[in-house]
């Protein structure tokens, strides 16, 4: 009887310690939404994330992977000019991760290069533009479209090394932001004529959940992103091999 009580006590103490450890891990590993990296907070870096992603064609984009694809596809040309400039001027920058939906439960190995890299990823975000949805004429209509999309979420979570993460919700601004260099074959499904008419420029709104991580310690880390809604399914694990600061 004493042994059982001791076992129960130790089990309770272990679980409490594990809970405290997870809370500490979460606080130590996540940026606050307003925390600046380089010269931008989370909202500012999400715009650069979209500029990076939407500059890639269907054949290059990590978002449009179906089936097997090597790590290079998910790296997708990083670091780009914006990331390199931040690293050079401020000594730290942001690495972008984009999982592919509808691809089943998969594991992707990514090497994070030498340097002090925060990490930005999303388990669920919605975007809309007049160019991709010509029937949506006003910013108010675009905003409602993405709000309704995100409202369809029924299962959303993210974990880093087994610890649950708090997502940063990126609020919509009053005005859409502009994206340049959208390719002819693009993930938004815009037709060639529209892209040419707009000279590769579109204005868009976004709304959704982001993971905004502080630089990770050198070594291997597992980031698991999961987002299911009425029209979207994503469950992807990133095995991150972090080199660490220079």
C-alpha positions as CSV (number, residue, x, y, z in Angstrom):
1,X,0.0,0.0,0.0
2,X,2.8,2.4,0.9
3,X,4.6,1.4,-2.3
4,X,1.5,2.2,-4.4
5,X,1.1,5.6,-2.7
6,X,4.8,6.4,-3.3
7,X,4.5,5.3,-6.9
8,X,1.5,7.6,-7.3
9,X,3.3,10.5,-5.6
10,X,6.3,10.1,-7.8
11,X,4.2,9.8,-10.9
12,X,2.3,13.0,-10.0
13,X,5.6,14.8,-9.2
14,X,7.1,13.6,-12.5
15,X,4.1,14.8,-14.5
16,X,4.1,18.2,-12.7
17,X,7.9,18.6,-13.4
18,X,7.3,17.6,-17.0
19,X,4.5,20.2,-17.2
20,X,6.7,22.9,-15.8
21,X,9.6,21.9,-18.1
22,X,7.3,22.1,-21.1
23,X,6.0,25.5,-20.1
24,X,9.6,26.7,-19.7
25,X,10.5,25.2,-23.1
26,X,7.6,27.0,-24.7
27,X,8.5,30.3,-23.2
28,X,12.2,29.9,-24.1
29,X,11.5,28.8,-27.6
30,X,8.8,31.1,-28.8
31,X,9.0,34.8,-29.8
32,X,6.2,37.1,-28.7
33,X,4.3,38.3,-31.8
34,X,5.7,41.8,-31.4
35,X,9.3,40.7,-30.8
36,X,11.6,42.1,-33.4
37,X,14.0,40.0,-35.5
38,X,16.2,42.1,-37.7
39,X,13.9,45.1,-38.3
40,X,10.5,43.3,-38.3
41,X,8.0,41.6,-36.0
42,X,6.1,38.4,-36.8
43,X,3.5,40.3,-39.0
44,X,6.3,41.9,-41.0
45,X,8.1,38.6,-41.6
46,X,5.0,36.9,-42.7
47,X,4.8,39.3,-45.6
48,X,8.3,38.3,-46.6
49,X,7.4,34.7,-46.2
50,X,4.6,35.1,-48.7
51,X,6.9,37.1,-51.1
52,X,9.3,34.2,-50.9
53,X,6.7,31.5,-51.4
54,X,4.7,33.2,-54.2
55,X,7.8,33.9,-56.2
56,X,8.1,30.1,-56.8
57,X,6.4,28.3,-59.6
58,X,4.3,25.2,-59.1
59,X,7.4,23.1,-60.0
60,X,9.5,24.8,-57.3
61,X,7.1,25.6,-54.5
62,X,7.2,23.6,-51.3
63,X,3.4,24.2,-51.0
64,X,2.5,22.3,-54.1
65,X,4.4,19.0,-53.4
66,X,2.4,15.8,-53.9
67,X,4.2,12.6,-53.0
68,X,8.0,12.5,-52.6
69,X,10.2,15.6,-52.9
70,X,13.8,16.1,-51.6
71,X,14.7,18.7,-48.9
72,X,15.8,21.2,-51.6
73,X,12.2,21.6,-52.7
74,X,11.3,22.7,-49.2
75,X,14.2,25.0,-48.8
76,X,13.2,26.7,-52.1
77,X,16.1,29.0,-52.7
78,X,16.8,30.1,-49.2
79,X,18.4,32.2,-47.9
80,X,17.1,34.9,-50.2
81,X,18.2,38.6,-50.4
82,X,16.0,39.7,-47.5
83,X,17.2,36.9,-45.2
84,X,20.9,37.5,-46.1
85,X,20.6,41.2,-45.5
86,X,19.1,40.7,-42.1
87,X,21.8,38.3,-41.1
88,X,24.5,40.6,-42.4
89,X,23.1,43.8,-40.8
90,X,21.7,42.5,-37.5
91,X,23.4,39.2,-36.9
92,X,20.2,37.2,-37.0
93,X,17.5,36.4,-39.5
94,X,14.4,34.2,-40.1
95,X,14.2,30.8,-41.8
96,X,11.0,30.0,-43.7
97,X,9.2,26.6,-43.5
98,X,6.3,25.8,-45.7
99,X,4.6,22.4,-45.4
100,X,2.5,20.9,-48.2
101,X,-1.1,20.1,-47.6
102,X,-2.9,17.0,-48.8
103,X,0.3,15.0,-48.8
104,X,-0.4,12.8,-45.9
105,X,1.7,12.3,-42.8
106,X,5.3,12.9,-43.9
107,X,8.7,13.7,-42.5
108,X,11.0,16.2,-44.2
109,X,14.6,16.6,-43.2
110,X,15.9,20.2,-43.3
111,X,19.4,21.5,-42.5
112,X,19.3,25.0,-41.0
113,X,22.6,26.6,-42.0
114,X,25.2,28.3,-39.8
115,X,23.9,31.4,-38.2
116,X,21.3,32.7,-35.7
117,X,18.0,31.8,-37.4
118,X,14.5,32.3,-36.0
119,X,11.9,30.1,-37.7
120,X,8.6,31.0,-39.2
121,X,6.0,28.5,-40.3
122,X,2.3,28.1,-40.5
123,X,-0.1,25.1,-39.8
124,X,-3.0,27.1,-41.2
125,X,-3.3,30.4,-43.0
126,X,-5.7,31.8,-45.6
127,X,-5.0,34.3,-48.3
128,X,-7.1,36.0,-51.0
129,X,-6.6,38.6,-53.7
130,X,-8.7,40.3,-56.3
131,X,-6.5,38.8,-59.0
132,X,-7.1,35.2,-57.8
133,X,-10.8,35.8,-57.0
134,X,-12.1,38.3,-59.5
135,X,-15.6,38.1,-58.0
136,X,-14.3,39.6,-54.8
137,X,-14.2,43.3,-55.7
138,X,-13.5,45.0,-52.3
139,X,-11.1,44.6,-49.4
140,X,-14.1,43.9,-47.2
141,X,-15.1,40.9,-49.4
142,X,-11.5,39.6,-49.4
143,X,-11.4,39.9,-45.6
144,X,-14.6,38.0,-45.2
145,X,-13.4,35.3,-47.5
146,X,-10.3,34.5,-45.4
147,X,-12.2,34.9,-42.1
148,X,-14.7,32.3,-43.3
149,X,-11.9,30.0,-44.4
150,X,-10.1,30.1,-41.0
151,X,-13.5,29.8,-39.2
152,X,-13.7,26.3,-40.8
153,X,-10.8,25.0,-38.6
154,X,-11.6,22.1,-36.4
155,X,-8.2,20.6,-35.5
156,X,-5.1,22.7,-35.2
157,X,-1.9,22.3,-33.2
158,X,1.9,22.4,-33.4
159,X,4.6,20.7,-31.4
160,X,8.3,21.2,-31.1
161,X,10.2,18.3,-29.6
162,X,7.0,17.0,-28.1
163,X,6.0,20.3,-26.5
164,X,2.9,22.1,-27.6
165,X,3.4,25.5,-29.1
166,X,1.3,28.7,-29.0
167,X,0.4,30.0,-32.4
168,X,0.6,33.7,-33.3
169,X,-2.6,34.9,-34.9
170,X,-1.7,37.4,-37.7
171,X,-4.4,40.0,-37.8
172,X,-5.4,41.5,-41.1
173,X,-4.4,45.1,-41.9
174,X,-6.8,47.7,-43.3
175,X,-5.1,47.6,-46.6
176,X,-3.8,44.6,-48.7
177,X,-0.1,44.1,-49.0
178,X,1.6,43.9,-52.4
179,X,3.5,40.8,-53.8
180,X,5.9,41.2,-56.7
181,X,7.2,38.6,-59.2
182,X,4.4,36.1,-59.2
183,X,5.2,33.5,-61.8
184,X,3.0,32.4,-64.7
185,X,2.5,29.0,-63.1
186,X,1.6,30.0,-59.6
187,X,0.1,28.3,-56.5
188,X,-2.9,30.7,-56.5
189,X,-4.2,29.4,-59.8
190,X,-4.1,32.8,-61.5
191,X,-4.3,32.5,-65.3
192,X,-1.5,33.6,-67.5
193,X,-3.3,36.5,-69.0
194,X,-4.1,38.0,-65.5
195,X,-0.4,37.5,-64.4
196,X,0.8,39.3,-67.5
197,X,-1.7,42.1,-67.2
198,X,-0.7,42.7,-63.6
199,X,3.0,42.4,-64.5
200,X,3.4,39.7,-61.8
201,X,2.1,42.0,-59.1
202,X,-0.9,41.3,-56.9
203,X,-2.4,42.7,-53.7
204,X,-3.6,40.2,-51.1
205,X,-4.9,39.9,-47.5
206,X,-4.1,37.1,-45.1
207,X,-5.4,35.7,-41.8
208,X,-4.2,32.7,-39.9
209,X,-2.0,31.0,-37.4
210,X,1.8,31.1,-37.4
211,X,4.6,29.5,-35.5
212,X,7.3,32.1,-34.6
213,X,10.3,30.3,-33.0
214,X,13.4,31.7,-31.4
215,X,16.7,30.3,-32.7
216,X,17.0,26.6,-31.7
217,X,20.0,25.0,-30.0
218,X,22.4,23.1,-32.2
219,X,21.4,19.6,-33.0
220,X,18.2,17.8,-34.2
221,X,14.7,19.1,-33.5
222,X,11.2,17.8,-34.5
223,X,8.6,20.4,-35.5
224,X,5.2,18.8,-36.1
225,X,2.5,21.0,-37.8
226,X,-1.1,19.9,-38.0
227,X,-4.1,21.8,-39.4
228,X,-7.5,20.4,-40.5
229,X,-10.5,22.4,-41.7
230,X,-13.5,21.8,-43.8
231,X,-11.4,22.3,-47.0
232,X,-7.8,21.7,-45.9
233,X,-5.7,18.9,-44.5
234,X,-2.1,19.3,-43.3
235,X,0.0,17.0,-41.1
236,X,3.8,17.4,-41.7
237,X,6.9,16.8,-39.5
238,X,10.1,18.8,-40.1
239,X,13.3,17.1,-38.8
240,X,15.4,20.2,-38.3
241,X,19.2,19.8,-38.2
242,X,20.4,23.1,-36.7
243,X,24.0,24.1,-37.2
244,X,23.9,27.0,-34.7
245,X,25.5,30.5,-34.5
246,X,28.6,31.3,-36.4
